[in-house]
Amino acid sequence: MRAIVAIAVMAIIGTSCGETRRVGPGDTAAPAPTTVPTTAPTLRTLDEIMRSGRIRVGFNMHQIALVRWGGSSPAGVHWELAEAMARELGVSVDWSQHYGYEDIFAAGGRHEWDVAFAVVDPTQPAVEYSNAYIQNEWTYLVPRDSPVERPEDADRSGYRIAMFGGTEFQKLLAASLKHATIVPTRSTPAAIDLLQAREAEVVAGSRNELGLFVGSLPDGRLLTEPVMKLRWSIAVASGQTDLLRFASDWVERAKASGLVQDAITRNRLRGISVAPPGP
């Protein structure tokens, strides 16, 4: 297992998307907060990022299995990968928090990050993606006596699928359903509450997150078969050829070296695996 480098955090009052914080290898104490630069964010080449000494990384904080609060800074797979990438470039990490895939892509459109960890969405016109680094299984939680045995069994008239709303998974699931309806909620526990109150027949979510909460539904069970697997990649602005080339090359080396698998194992994630080699 790789030791986590000691870090410190410099708080910067955030923009509309949330706080931005700067961290760098070797820091031992949190410096005093500073103010946001007055210049507008711009696209930056890989060379400009390295000369600046920092890389701006966007995190979707709704993906709690992959990035979460760890005290004074984020923690989880995405944070560990961001730190490893920054160390290779010899720079520090400026991180920004976003809430939902629409928020993180909107921030990218404003050039507020250089790279972001995101589910591949080909409908985003201003973004390109590195090779995938992980796959995340999404599945259903149902009552033990439910007739739903496979994902397609849940797509029937009158069935309500409760889930944490505003996610990329919701968008993709909605496009795949023909009969069932989606009931968005403020959280996965809230979706499970609907199932217990018989206001939904199914709860949808990542296998890892549903596994954490399945104990709150004593007679519940997770489907063995995934509903879908979402592939996560490093997103960069379209046209940033050198940065995209670096990100894809780094991802392949991170997969081959075991770095990605180590992060998954260290964070004890279920239903999340290293993506196969290549795009």
Backbone as JSON, one array per atom type, in Angstrom:
{
  "sequence": "MRAIVAIAVMAIIGTSCGETRRVGPGDTAAPAPTTVPTTAPTLRTLDEIMRSGRIRVGFNMHQIALVRWGGSSPAGVHWELAEAMARELGVSVDWSQHYGYEDIFAAGGRHEWDVAFAVVDPTQPAVEYSNAYIQNEWTYLVPRDSPVERPEDADRSGYRIAMFGGTEFQKLLAASLKHATIVPTRSTPAAIDLLQAREAEVVAGSRNELGLFVGSLPDGRLLTEPVMKLRWSIAVASGQTDLLRFASDWVERAKASGLVQDAITRNRLRGISVAPPGP",
  "N": [[0.84, -1.19, 0.0], [0.51, 2.23, -0.71], [1.93, 4.96, 1.0], [0.1, 7.72, 2.22], [0.74, 10.95, 1.22], [1.65, 13.58, 3.4], [-0.4, 16.43, 3.76], [-1.41, 19.86, 3.43], [-3.91, 22.41, 3.67], [-4.99, 25.18, 1.84], [-7.44, 27.48, 2.23], [-9.6, 28.94, -0.09], [-11.85, 31.42, -0.82], [-14.74, 30.37, -2.47], [-16.04, 30.17, -5.88], [-19.21, 30.27, -7.62], [-19.54, 27.56, -7.89], [-18.53, 26.37, -5.66], [-16.13, 25.8, -2.96], [-12.63, 26.4, -3.49], [-9.54, 24.88, -3.04], [-6.07, 24.84, -2.26], [-3.47, 22.52, -2.29], [-0.35, 21.05, -1.48], [2.45, 18.83, -2.0], [4.38, 18.02, 0.88], [3.68, 20.17, 2.5], [2.99, 21.2, 5.84], [1.41, 22.62, 7.54], [-1.66, 24.42, 7.69], [-1.96, 27.25, 5.73], [-2.95, 30.74, 6.05], [-6.23, 31.78, 4.94], [-6.78, 32.92, 1.57], [-7.77, 35.3, -0.96], [-9.93, 34.95, -3.85], [-8.4, 34.93, -7.07], [-8.58, 37.83, -9.18], [-8.59, 37.68, -11.91], [-10.16, 36.2, -14.76], [-10.88, 32.67, -15.06], [-8.99, 30.59, -17.29], [-8.37, 28.51, -20.21], [-5.69, 26.16, -20.04], [-2.58, 25.0, -21.21], [-0.71, 21.88, -21.0], [1.97, 22.51, -20.53], [1.73, 25.11, -19.48], [0.36, 24.55, -17.13], [2.3, 23.09, -15.72], [4.3, 25.01, -15.46], [3.01, 26.81, -13.86], [2.88, 25.54, -11.46], [0.72, 24.28, -10.33], [-2.21, 22.24, -10.58], [-5.54, 22.41, -11.55], [-8.22, 20.7, -10.26], [-11.34, 19.22, -10.69], [-13.95, 17.93, -8.66], [-16.73, 15.78, -8.37], [-18.79, 15.94, -5.85], [-21.06, 14.55, -5.27], [-20.6, 11.94, -5.78], [-20.09, 9.94, -3.58], [-18.89, 7.5, -3.07], [-16.5, 7.63, -4.35], [-15.23, 10.05, -3.9], [-14.93, 11.99, -1.01], [-15.48, 13.94, 1.99], [-12.62, 14.35, 3.96], [-11.88, 15.47, 6.36], [-9.93, 18.12, 6.48], [-9.56, 18.16, 3.81], [-10.46, 16.6, 0.64], [-11.05, 13.01, 0.36], [-10.54, 9.58, -0.64], [-10.81, 7.53, -3.66], [-10.67, 9.21, -6.0], [-9.41, 11.49, -5.02], [-6.92, 10.44, -4.21], [-5.91, 9.61, -6.68], [-5.73, 12.07, -7.98], [-3.77, 13.36, -6.42], [-1.59, 11.66, -6.98], [-1.24, 12.05, -9.74], [-0.6, 14.77, -9.77], [1.81, 14.74, -8.33], [3.46, 13.4, -10.14], [3.65, 15.3, -12.15], [4.94, 17.22, -10.77], [3.65, 19.26, -9.4], [1.24, 21.08, -7.37], [-2.1, 20.49, -6.05], [-5.0, 22.18, -6.89], [-8.13, 22.08, -5.74], [-11.6, 21.82, -6.59], [-14.98, 21.8, -5.58], [-17.94, 20.25, -6.71], [-21.42, 19.72, -7.43], [-23.06, 17.29, -8.65], [-23.3, 16.07, -12.05], [-24.04, 17.95, -13.99], [-23.3, 20.36, -12.83], [-20.51, 20.1, -12.6], [-19.69, 19.95, -15.27], [-20.62, 22.4, -16.19], [-18.94, 24.1, -14.77], [-16.56, 23.4, -15.98], [-17.04, 24.44, -18.51], [-16.72, 27.08, -17.9], [-14.06, 27.18, -17.6], [-12.97, 26.53, -15.11], [-11.64, 24.39, -14.08], [-8.77, 22.32, -14.82], [-8.61, 19.59, -15.24], [-11.02, 16.99, -14.71], [-12.65, 14.46, -12.8], [-14.8, 12.28, -14.22], [-17.87, 10.73, -15.36], [-18.05, 9.27, -18.53], [-19.59, 11.16, -20.95], [-20.86, 11.47, -23.93], [-22.46, 13.46, -24.92], [-21.63, 15.9, -24.11], [-20.43, 18.71, -25.5], [-18.1, 20.25, -25.27], [-16.06, 18.86, -24.12], [-13.48, 16.43, -23.79], [-12.28, 13.04, -23.32], [-10.06, 11.06, -21.36], [-8.59, 7.74, -21.55], [-10.54, 5.22, -19.9], [-10.47, 4.72, -16.34], [-11.71, 3.42, -14.18], [-14.5, 1.17, -13.6], [-17.86, 1.36, -12.62], [-20.29, -0.34, -10.95], [-23.81, -0.25, -11.14], [-26.87, -0.96, -9.58], [-29.95, -2.6, -8.48], [-31.91, -2.33, -5.51], [-34.23, -4.28, -3.84], [-37.29, -5.37, -2.17], [-37.22, -8.5, -0.39], [-39.19, -10.29, -1.24], [-39.84, -9.42, -3.74], [-40.81, -9.58, -7.21], [-38.82, -8.92, -8.92], [-35.99, -10.04, -10.4], [-34.01, -9.72, -12.23], [-32.45, -6.9, -13.87], [-34.09, -6.01, -16.04], [-36.6, -6.83, -15.24], [-37.62, -4.87, -13.63], [-38.5, -2.86, -15.23], [-41.38, -2.11, -15.74], [-44.85, -1.29, -16.22], [-46.25, 0.98, -13.92], [-44.32, 0.62, -12.0], [-42.15, 2.18, -9.71], [-39.06, 3.68, -9.52], [-36.94, 4.57, -7.14], [-34.37, 6.93, -6.44], [-31.23, 8.6, -5.74], [-31.3, 11.84, -6.84], [-30.41, 13.74, -9.83], [-28.07, 12.73, -10.93], [-25.58, 11.38, -13.21], [-26.15, 8.73, -13.7], [-28.93, 8.64, -13.31], [-29.78, 10.08, -15.55], [-28.91, 8.38, -17.66], [-30.22, 6.0, -17.0], [-32.92, 6.77, -17.16], [-33.13, 7.16, -19.9], [-33.02, 4.58, -20.78], [-35.25, 3.24, -19.87], [-38.54, 1.97, -20.54], [-41.09, 1.68, -19.47], [-41.24, 1.85, -16.58], [-41.06, 4.41, -14.0], [-38.97, 7.07, -12.81], [-38.25, 8.15, -9.53], [-36.9, 10.84, -8.22], [-34.81, 11.53, -5.39], [-33.52, 13.18, -2.4], [-31.37, 11.83, -1.38], [-29.74, 8.59, -1.1], [-30.54, 7.11, 1.25], [-33.04, 8.39, 1.62], [-34.38, 7.47, -0.61], [-34.57, 4.76, 0.01], [-36.26, 4.94, 2.16], [-38.65, 5.55, 0.85], [-39.1, 3.13, -0.42], [-39.55, 1.47, 1.78], [-41.88, 2.61, 2.72], [-43.61, 1.83, 0.82], [-43.89, 3.47, -1.37], [-42.4, 3.27, -3.52], [-41.12, 0.76, -5.72], [-38.62, -0.14, -6.24], [-35.18, 0.54, -5.54], [-32.56, 2.39, -6.93], [-29.03, 2.49, -7.38], [-25.44, 2.89, -6.83], [-23.57, -0.12, -6.53], [-21.79, -0.19, -4.43], [-22.67, 1.9, -2.69], [-25.35, 1.16, -2.15], [-24.85, -1.21, -0.88], [-23.86, -0.32, 1.52], [-26.1, 0.66, 2.77], [-27.98, -1.33, 2.77], [-28.52, -2.74, 5.06], [-30.37, -1.24, 6.43], [-32.72, -2.01, 5.45], [-34.15, -4.65, 6.35], [-35.36, -6.85, 5.07], [-34.41, -6.68, 2.53], [-32.77, -7.05, -0.71], [-29.97, -7.11, -2.91], [-29.73, -6.97, -6.43], [-27.94, -9.4, -8.26], [-27.01, -9.09, -10.85], [-25.69, -6.36, -12.65], [-27.3, -3.19, -13.35], [-26.19, -1.34, -15.07], [-22.85, -0.5, -16.14], [-20.84, 2.13, -15.36], [-18.35, 4.04, -16.89], [-15.5, 5.7, -15.79], [-13.57, 8.54, -16.53], [-10.83, 10.84, -17.14], [-11.67, 14.1, -17.62], [-11.11, 16.68, -19.99], [-10.9, 19.97, -21.4], [-12.14, 20.39, -24.72], [-9.87, 20.31, -27.42], [-7.56, 20.59, -25.94], [-5.06, 19.14, -26.57], [-2.45, 18.23, -25.78], [-2.72, 17.97, -23.01], [-4.78, 16.09, -22.86], [-3.54, 13.9, -24.06], [-1.49, 13.41, -22.23], [-3.08, 12.75, -19.95], [-4.42, 10.4, -20.76], [-2.25, 8.68, -21.19], [-1.17, 8.66, -18.62], [-3.27, 7.48, -17.18], [-3.29, 4.86, -18.25], [-0.8, 3.92, -17.36], [-1.21, 4.13, -14.62], [-3.18, 2.22, -14.22], [-1.85, -0.13, -15.06], [0.28, -0.27, -13.27], [-0.86, -0.88, -10.87], [-1.72, 1.13, -9.25], [-4.33, 2.22, -9.39], [-5.92, 0.01, -8.64], [-4.91, -0.37, -6.05], [-5.89, 1.93, -4.78], [-8.65, 1.48, -4.91], [-8.85, -0.85, -3.35], [-7.82, 0.05, -0.9], [-9.78, 1.83, -0.13], [-11.88, 0.15, 0.26], [-13.95, -0.57, -1.58], [-16.9, -1.77, -3.18], [-18.13, -3.37, -6.11], [-16.77, -1.75, -7.81], [-14.29, -1.58, -10.19], [-11.07, -1.9, -11.8], [-10.75, -0.4, -14.95], [-10.59, -2.01, -18.18], [-7.52, -2.3, -20.17], [-6.76, 0.33, -22.48], [-8.93, 2.55, -24.45]],
  "CA": [[0.0, 0.0, 0.0], [1.32, 3.44, -0.78], [1.67, 5.92, 2.08], [-0.53, 8.97, 1.77], [1.62, 12.08, 1.48], [1.08, 14.61, 4.3], [-0.82, 17.59, 2.99], [-2.08, 20.94, 4.14], [-4.94, 22.98, 2.82], [-5.17, 26.63, 1.85], [-8.82, 27.76, 1.85], [-9.82, 30.1, -0.93], [-13.29, 31.63, -0.93], [-15.07, 29.77, -3.75], [-16.97, 30.76, -6.83], [-20.56, 29.74, -7.48], [-19.55, 26.1, -7.88], [-18.1, 25.88, -4.37], [-14.82, 26.21, -2.53], [-11.43, 25.92, -4.14], [-8.47, 24.82, -2.05], [-4.78, 24.47, -2.81], [-2.66, 21.67, -1.44], [0.88, 20.69, -2.14], [3.27, 17.86, -1.27], [5.37, 18.53, 1.81], [3.13, 21.17, 3.41], [2.71, 20.61, 7.15], [0.45, 23.44, 8.29], [-2.58, 25.13, 6.81], [-1.73, 28.7, 5.73], [-4.14, 31.57, 6.2], [-7.03, 31.88, 3.72], [-6.52, 34.02, 0.65], [-8.94, 35.62, -1.76], [-9.93, 34.43, -5.22], [-7.8, 35.83, -8.04], [-9.58, 38.63, -9.89], [-8.6, 37.34, -13.33], [-11.1, 35.13, -15.12], [-10.23, 31.41, -15.37], [-8.73, 30.38, -18.71], [-7.82, 27.22, -20.59], [-4.25, 26.13, -19.89], [-1.91, 23.84, -21.78], [0.05, 21.11, -20.03], [3.17, 23.28, -20.2], [1.33, 26.22, -18.61], [0.04, 23.96, -15.83], [3.55, 22.74, -15.05], [5.01, 26.24, -15.11], [2.27, 27.5, -12.78], [3.08, 24.82, -10.21], [-0.52, 23.75, -9.78], [-3.21, 21.74, -11.52], [-6.88, 22.58, -11.0], [-8.94, 19.43, -10.4], [-12.74, 19.28, -10.29], [-14.52, 16.71, -8.09], [-18.18, 15.7, -8.19], [-18.94, 15.48, -4.48], [-22.21, 13.65, -5.15], [-20.12, 10.56, -5.93], [-19.47, 9.75, -2.28], [-18.07, 6.3, -3.05], [-15.22, 7.89, -5.0], [-14.6, 11.21, -3.26], [-15.71, 12.38, 0.16], [-14.74, 14.8, 2.89], [-11.7, 13.62, 4.81], [-11.4, 16.41, 7.36], [-9.62, 19.41, 5.88], [-9.43, 18.0, 2.35], [-11.17, 15.4, 0.2], [-10.41, 11.7, 0.5], [-11.14, 8.62, -1.54], [-10.09, 7.13, -4.87], [-10.38, 10.33, -6.89], [-8.41, 12.35, -4.38], [-5.63, 9.77, -4.26], [-5.42, 9.65, -8.06], [-5.36, 13.46, -8.28], [-2.48, 13.59, -5.78], [-0.55, 10.92, -7.69], [-1.02, 12.74, -11.0], [0.1, 16.03, -9.48], [3.2, 14.42, -7.96], [4.22, 13.08, -11.36], [3.89, 16.56, -12.86], [5.72, 18.1, -9.92], [2.83, 20.41, -9.07], [0.27, 20.89, -6.3], [-3.5, 20.32, -6.49], [-6.08, 23.11, -6.55], [-9.34, 21.29, -5.96], [-12.88, 22.51, -6.49], [-16.08, 20.87, -5.32], [-19.12, 20.46, -7.55], [-22.5, 18.88, -6.92], [-23.79, 16.74, -9.78], [-22.55, 16.1, -13.31], [-24.31, 19.2, -14.7], [-22.52, 21.4, -12.17], [-19.09, 19.96, -12.89], [-19.47, 20.3, -16.67], [-20.81, 23.84, -16.3], [-17.7, 24.71, -14.29], [-15.58, 23.19, -17.04], [-17.33, 25.41, -19.56], [-16.19, 28.37, -17.45], [-12.61, 26.98, -17.48], [-12.62, 26.59, -13.69], [-10.73, 23.29, -13.79], [-7.96, 21.81, -15.92], [-9.07, 18.22, -15.41], [-12.07, 16.59, -13.77], [-12.97, 13.05, -12.81], [-16.2, 12.31, -14.67], [-18.43, 9.66, -16.19], [-18.02, 9.62, -19.94], [-20.87, 11.62, -21.48], [-20.56, 11.96, -25.27], [-23.32, 14.6, -25.29], [-20.98, 17.14, -23.68], [-19.7, 19.1, -26.71], [-16.86, 20.98, -25.02], [-15.22, 18.03, -23.26], [-12.93, 15.18, -24.29], [-12.02, 12.15, -22.21], [-8.94, 10.13, -21.38], [-9.01, 6.36, -21.39], [-11.24, 4.99, -18.63], [-9.62, 4.14, -15.29], [-12.5, 2.48, -13.38], [-15.9, 0.88, -13.93], [-18.66, 1.4, -11.41], [-21.55, -1.07, -11.14], [-25.05, 0.27, -10.58], [-27.82, -2.06, -9.52], [-31.21, -2.32, -7.81], [-32.27, -2.88, -4.22], [-35.65, -4.58, -3.84], [-37.71, -6.23, -1.06], [-36.86, -9.9, -0.63], [-40.27, -11.01, -1.94], [-40.11, -8.75, -5.01], [-40.66, -10.42, -8.41], [-37.69, -8.43, -9.72], [-34.81, -10.88, -10.26], [-33.01, -9.17, -13.15], [-32.74, -5.48, -14.09], [-35.2, -5.77, -16.97], [-37.87, -7.11, -14.56], [-38.1, -3.65, -12.97], [-39.03, -1.92, -16.22], [-42.77, -2.49, -15.99], [-45.81, -0.21, -15.96], [-46.63, 1.15, -12.53], [-43.17, 0.51, -11.1], [-41.45, 3.43, -9.4], [-37.66, 3.44, -9.16], [-36.45, 5.7, -6.35], [-32.92, 7.05, -6.48], [-30.64, 9.91, -5.51], [-31.54, 12.55, -8.09], [-29.44, 14.65, -10.4], [-26.82, 12.06, -11.26], [-25.43, 10.88, -14.58], [-26.85, 7.45, -13.76], [-30.35, 8.92, -13.51], [-29.96, 10.46, -16.96], [-28.74, 7.21, -18.52], [-31.27, 5.03, -16.69], [-34.17, 7.28, -17.72], [-33.11, 6.95, -21.35], [-33.13, 3.15, -21.08], [-36.53, 2.69, -19.41], [-39.7, 2.11, -21.43], [-42.36, 1.64, -18.74], [-41.1, 2.3, -15.19], [-40.77, 5.83, -13.82], [-37.95, 7.36, -11.81], [-38.62, 9.09, -8.48], [-35.66, 11.38, -7.65], [-34.83, 11.89, -3.97], [-32.37, 13.99, -1.99], [-30.28, 10.96, -0.96], [-30.07, 7.17, -1.19], [-31.41, 6.72, 2.39], [-34.4, 8.86, 1.38], [-34.98, 6.55, -1.59], [-34.9, 3.53, 0.73], [-37.45, 5.26, 2.95], [-39.8, 5.42, -0.05], [-39.32, 1.71, -0.62], [-40.15, 0.93, 3.01], [-43.23, 3.16, 2.82], [-44.33, 1.32, -0.36], [-44.08, 4.54, -2.34], [-41.53, 2.88, -4.64], [-40.94, -0.69, -5.78], [-37.2, -0.43, -6.48], [-34.21, 1.62, -5.32], [-31.4, 2.27, -7.81], [-27.83, 3.16, -6.87], [-24.21, 2.14, -7.03], [-23.52, -1.32, -5.69], [-21.07, 0.13, -3.2], [-23.49, 2.69, -1.78], [-26.5, 0.37, -1.7], [-24.34, -2.19, 0.06], [-23.69, 0.34, 2.82], [-27.39, 0.97, 3.36], [-28.93, -2.45, 2.67], [-28.87, -3.16, 6.4], [-31.52, -0.49, 6.91], [-33.91, -2.69, 4.91], [-33.84, -6.02, 6.78], [-35.82, -7.86, 4.13], [-34.01, -6.25, 1.19], [-31.7, -7.78, -1.39], [-29.4, -6.48, -4.1], [-29.65, -7.84, -7.61], [-26.58, -9.82, -8.6], [-26.66, -8.54, -12.16], [-25.72, -4.89, -12.66], [-28.16, -2.5, -14.3], [-25.22, -0.85, -16.05], [-21.53, -0.16, -15.62], [-20.42, 3.44, -15.83], [-16.9, 4.16, -17.01], [-14.99, 6.99, -15.35], [-12.37, 9.0, -17.23], [-10.4, 12.19, -16.82], [-12.21, 15.02, -18.61], [-10.37, 17.91, -20.27], [-11.6, 20.79, -22.39], [-11.86, 20.05, -26.11], [-8.77, 21.05, -28.02], [-6.37, 20.54, -25.1], [-4.49, 17.89, -27.07], [-1.32, 17.77, -24.99], [-3.22, 17.57, -21.7], [-5.53, 14.85, -23.05], [-2.56, 12.84, -24.32], [-0.86, 13.07, -20.94], [-4.05, 12.11, -19.07], [-4.66, 9.02, -21.21], [-1.03, 7.91, -20.93], [-1.05, 8.48, -17.17], [-4.28, 6.51, -16.76], [-2.85, 3.51, -18.61], [0.29, 3.54, -16.46], [-1.78, 3.97, -13.28], [-3.86, 0.92, -14.2], [-0.88, -1.21, -15.2], [1.16, -0.33, -12.1], [-1.61, -1.27, -9.69], [-2.09, 2.3, -8.45], [-5.79, 2.35, -9.33], [-6.44, -1.09, -7.82], [-4.55, -0.1, -4.66], [-6.81, 2.94, -4.24], [-9.95, 0.81, -4.74], [-8.73, -1.76, -2.21], [-7.62, 0.83, 0.33], [-11.05, 2.46, 0.24], [-12.83, -0.94, 0.52], [-15.1, -0.35, -2.44], [-17.52, -2.93, -3.81], [-18.77, -3.07, -7.39], [-15.92, -0.83, -8.55], [-13.14, -2.32, -10.66], [-10.19, -1.22, -12.75], [-11.19, -0.52, -16.35], [-9.65, -2.74, -19.02], [-6.57, -1.46, -20.88], [-7.25, 1.0, -23.69], [-10.0, 3.58, -24.29]],
  "C": [[0.88, 1.24, 0.0], [0.94, 4.38, 0.36], [1.07, 7.17, 1.5], [0.36, 10.14, 2.18], [0.92, 13.07, 2.39], [0.78, 15.85, 3.51], [-1.34, 18.66, 3.93], [-3.01, 21.61, 3.17], [-4.95, 24.48, 2.97], [-6.58, 26.92, 1.38], [-8.86, 29.01, 1.0], [-11.32, 30.26, -1.07], [-13.72, 31.27, -2.33], [-15.91, 30.64, -4.65], [-18.31, 30.09, -6.66], [-20.59, 28.23, -7.41], [-19.09, 25.54, -6.55], [-16.7, 26.34, -4.05], [-13.74, 25.69, -3.45], [-10.32, 25.95, -3.1], [-7.19, 24.35, -2.74], [-4.02, 23.62, -1.82], [-1.41, 21.29, -2.2], [1.67, 19.7, -1.33], [4.24, 18.56, -0.33], [4.86, 19.6, 2.75], [2.77, 20.5, 4.74], [1.72, 21.41, 7.97], [-0.41, 24.22, 7.32], [-2.31, 26.62, 6.87], [-3.04, 29.45, 5.85], [-4.9, 31.64, 4.88], [-6.59, 33.08, 2.87], [-7.78, 34.29, -0.13], [-8.81, 35.05, -3.15], [-9.24, 35.42, -6.15], [-8.87, 36.58, -8.82], [-9.63, 38.31, -11.37], [-9.54, 36.18, -13.6], [-10.33, 33.85, -15.42], [-10.07, 31.24, -16.88], [-8.29, 28.94, -18.95], [-6.3, 27.28, -20.47], [-3.68, 24.86, -20.51], [-1.18, 23.09, -20.68], [1.3, 21.87, -19.6], [2.84, 24.43, -19.24], [0.99, 25.72, -17.2], [1.31, 23.67, -15.05], [4.33, 23.99, -14.63], [4.33, 26.98, -13.97], [2.48, 26.83, -11.43], [1.82, 24.26, -9.59], [-1.42, 23.25, -10.9], [-4.57, 21.83, -10.85], [-7.71, 21.32, -11.31], [-10.36, 19.6, -9.88], [-13.24, 17.93, -9.81], [-16.03, 16.84, -8.0], [-18.44, 15.1, -6.82], [-20.19, 14.64, -4.26], [-21.77, 12.19, -5.23], [-19.35, 10.17, -4.67], [-18.64, 8.47, -2.19], [-16.65, 6.59, -3.53], [-14.5, 9.11, -4.45], [-15.51, 11.68, -2.14], [-14.87, 13.34, 1.0], [-13.87, 13.95, 3.81], [-11.13, 14.49, 5.9], [-11.18, 17.76, 6.71], [-9.47, 19.34, 4.37], [-10.25, 16.78, 1.94], [-10.38, 14.14, 0.5], [-11.09, 10.77, -0.48], [-10.31, 8.41, -2.8], [-9.72, 8.33, -5.73], [-9.34, 11.27, -6.31], [-7.02, 11.74, -4.47], [-5.04, 9.8, -5.68], [-4.98, 11.07, -8.44], [-4.0, 13.78, -7.67], [-1.35, 12.91, -6.54], [-0.23, 11.59, -9.02], [-0.22, 14.02, -10.79], [1.56, 15.78, -9.12], [4.05, 14.12, -9.2], [4.56, 14.35, -12.14], [4.76, 17.51, -12.05], [4.98, 19.36, -9.54], [1.95, 20.09, -7.87], [-1.13, 20.82, -6.89], [-4.35, 21.48, -5.98], [-7.37, 22.35, -6.8], [-10.58, 22.15, -5.8], [-13.98, 21.47, -6.36], [-17.29, 21.26, -6.16], [-20.16, 19.43, -7.14], [-23.39, 18.44, -8.07], [-23.02, 16.93, -11.08], [-22.82, 17.38, -14.09], [-23.46, 20.33, -14.14], [-21.05, 21.31, -12.58], [-18.79, 20.3, -14.35], [-19.68, 21.79, -16.91], [-19.55, 24.57, -15.85], [-16.59, 24.54, -15.31], [-15.78, 24.16, -18.18], [-16.86, 26.8, -19.22], [-14.68, 28.31, -17.22], [-12.15, 27.04, -16.03], [-11.77, 25.4, -13.25], [-9.95, 22.91, -15.05], [-8.36, 20.39, -16.27], [-10.16, 17.95, -14.39], [-12.28, 15.09, -13.9], [-14.46, 12.92, -13.11], [-16.58, 11.04, -15.41], [-18.43, 10.14, -17.64], [-19.42, 9.96, -20.43], [-20.62, 12.23, -22.86], [-21.43, 13.14, -25.7], [-22.72, 15.94, -24.85], [-20.06, 17.63, -24.81], [-18.33, 19.72, -26.47], [-15.85, 20.18, -24.21], [-14.73, 16.81, -24.04], [-12.45, 14.36, -23.11], [-10.77, 11.3, -22.45], [-9.48, 8.71, -21.49], [-9.65, 6.19, -20.02], [-10.28, 4.37, -17.61], [-10.39, 3.2, -14.37], [-13.86, 2.26, -14.02], [-16.67, 0.77, -12.62], [-20.0, 0.72, -11.68], [-22.7, -0.36, -10.43], [-26.1, -0.84, -10.64], [-29.09, -1.63, -8.8], [-31.25, -3.0, -6.45], [-33.77, -3.08, -4.2], [-36.0, -5.35, -2.56], [-37.44, -7.7, -1.4], [-37.92, -10.65, -1.42], [-40.63, -10.36, -3.28], [-39.97, -9.72, -6.18], [-39.47, -10.01, -9.27], [-36.45, -9.28, -9.41], [-33.66, -10.37, -11.13], [-33.38, -7.72, -13.42], [-33.94, -5.23, -14.99], [-36.56, -6.04, -16.33], [-38.47, -5.86, -13.92], [-38.71, -2.65, -13.94], [-40.44, -2.35, -16.62], [-43.7, -1.35, -15.6], [-46.2, -0.21, -14.48], [-45.49, 1.05, -11.55], [-42.47, 1.86, -10.97], [-40.06, 3.08, -8.88], [-37.14, 4.68, -8.45], [-34.93, 5.73, -6.39], [-32.48, 8.46, -6.14], [-30.67, 10.66, -6.82], [-30.37, 13.4, -8.54], [-28.11, 14.04, -10.76], [-26.78, 11.67, -12.74], [-26.16, 9.56, -14.75], [-28.35, 7.66, -13.97], [-30.63, 9.25, -14.97], [-29.9, 9.24, -17.87], [-29.84, 6.17, -18.27], [-32.6, 5.48, -17.29], [-34.25, 7.03, -19.22], [-33.32, 5.48, -21.72], [-34.48, 2.55, -20.71], [-37.65, 2.94, -20.42], [-41.01, 2.24, -20.66], [-42.26, 2.21, -17.32], [-40.79, 3.79, -15.14], [-39.74, 6.01, -12.71], [-38.48, 8.39, -10.82], [-37.33, 9.62, -7.85], [-35.85, 11.74, -6.19], [-33.57, 12.66, -3.63], [-31.17, 13.14, -1.58], [-30.71, 9.5, -1.16], [-30.87, 6.7, 0.02], [-32.85, 7.19, 2.22], [-35.11, 7.98, 0.37], [-35.38, 5.24, -0.92], [-36.13, 3.74, 1.61], [-38.71, 5.12, 2.1], [-40.13, 3.95, -0.29], [-40.0, 1.09, 0.59], [-41.58, 1.41, 3.19], [-44.13, 2.7, 1.67], [-44.72, 2.43, -1.33], [-43.11, 4.37, -3.51], [-41.38, 1.37, -4.57], [-39.47, -1.09, -5.84], [-36.39, 0.78, -6.05], [-33.02, 1.36, -6.23], [-30.22, 3.01, -7.2], [-26.6, 2.35, -7.19], [-24.19, 0.95, -6.09], [-22.81, -1.02, -4.36], [-21.95, 0.87, -2.21], [-24.69, 1.9, -1.27], [-26.06, -0.69, -0.69], [-24.16, -1.61, 1.46], [-25.02, 0.51, 3.54], [-28.36, -0.21, 3.38], [-29.35, -2.94, 4.05], [-30.06, -2.43, 6.98], [-32.83, -1.05, 6.36], [-33.72, -4.18, 5.19], [-34.27, -7.09, 5.79], [-35.44, -7.5, 2.69], [-32.92, -7.12, 0.6], [-31.24, -6.99, -2.6], [-29.4, -7.45, -5.25], [-28.19, -8.17, -7.89], [-26.11, -9.17, -9.89], [-26.71, -7.02, -12.12], [-26.72, -4.34, -13.67], [-27.31, -1.93, -15.43], [-23.9, -0.61, -15.34], [-21.12, 1.18, -16.23], [-18.9, 3.52, -15.81], [-16.48, 5.59, -16.67], [-13.69, 7.3, -16.06], [-11.99, 10.37, -16.71], [-10.86, 13.1, -17.95], [-11.3, 16.23, -18.74], [-11.17, 18.7, -21.3], [-11.2, 20.37, -23.8], [-10.75, 20.92, -26.66], [-7.5, 21.05, -27.2], [-5.62, 19.23, -25.38], [-3.37, 17.36, -26.19], [-1.76, 17.28, -23.62], [-3.99, 16.25, -21.8], [-4.57, 13.68, -23.28], [-1.87, 12.41, -23.03], [-1.82, 12.3, -20.05], [-4.28, 10.66, -19.47], [-3.44, 8.14, -20.95], [-0.88, 7.64, -19.44], [-2.04, 7.45, -16.67], [-3.83, 5.09, -17.06], [-1.73, 3.04, -17.69], [-0.22, 3.33, -15.04], [-2.52, 2.64, -13.15], [-2.85, -0.22, -14.18], [-0.01, -1.37, -13.95], [0.46, -0.81, -10.83], [-2.06, -0.1, -8.83], [-3.6, 2.43, -8.3], [-6.38, 1.25, -8.45], [-6.11, -0.88, -6.36], [-5.53, 0.88, -4.03], [-8.19, 2.33, -3.99], [-9.92, -0.07, -3.49], [-8.63, -1.0, -0.9], [-8.92, 1.46, 0.81], [-12.2, 1.45, 0.39], [-14.12, -0.79, -0.29], [-15.59, -1.65, -3.06], [-18.18, -2.5, -5.11], [-17.99, -2.08, -8.22], [-14.64, -1.57, -8.9], [-12.3, -1.49, -11.61], [-10.7, -1.45, -14.17], [-10.17, -1.3, -17.15], [-8.66, -1.81, -19.69], [-7.21, -0.85, -22.12], [-8.38, 1.96, -23.39], [-11.22, 3.02, -23.59]]
}
